[in-house]
């Protein structure tokens, strides 16, 4: 649960940074920020899944 909180916090901060510093037209700025946020969620969920798989006890 703690990892999910940090993932959401990372995605929100990444979105804010992308929205603030995107060098593209304003029409596409929100779309780029949304795509970047979804990419961060995807990478984070894959990381959490792999980490939980690797940390599983040997007996299970």
C-alpha positions in Angstrom: 0.0 0.0 0.0 2.9 2.3 0.8 4.3 1.6 -2.7 1.0 2.5 -4.3 1.0 5.9 -2.4 4.5 6.7 -3.6 3.6 5.7 -7.2 0.6 8.0 -7.2 2.7 10.8 -5.7 5.4 10.3 -8.3 2.8 10.3 -11.1 1.3 13.5 -9.9 4.6 15.3 -9.5 5.7 14.0 -13.0 2.5 15.3 -14.5 2.9 18.7 -12.9 6.5 18.9 -14.1 5.5 17.8 -17.6 2.6 20.3 -17.7 4.8 23.1 -16.5 7.8 22.4 -18.8 6.3 20.9 -21.9 7.8 22.7 -24.9 4.9 21.9 -27.2 1.8 23.9 -28.1 -0.8 24.5 -25.4 -3.4 22.4 -27.1 -1.3 19.3 -26.8 0.2 20.1 -23.4 -2.5 18.4 -21.4 -2.4 15.3 -23.6 1.3 15.0 -23.3 1.0 15.3 -19.5 -1.7 12.7 -19.4 0.3 10.3 -21.5 3.4 10.8 -19.4 1.3 10.1 -16.2 -0.1 6.9 -17.7 3.5 5.8 -18.7 4.7 6.4 -15.1 1.7 4.4 -13.8 2.5 1.6 -16.2 6.2 1.4 -15.4 5.4 1.7 -11.6 2.8 -1.1 -11.7 5.2 -3.4 -13.6 7.9 -2.6 -11.2 5.7 -3.3 -8.2 4.5 -6.6 -9.8 8.0 -7.8 -10.6 9.2 -6.8 -7.1 6.4 -8.6 -5.4 7.1 -11.7 -7.6 10.8 -11.7 -6.7 10.2 -11.2 -3.0 7.8 -14.1 -2.7 8.8 -16.7 -0.1 10.4 -19.8 -1.7 7.6 -22.1 -0.3 4.8 -20.4 -2.1 
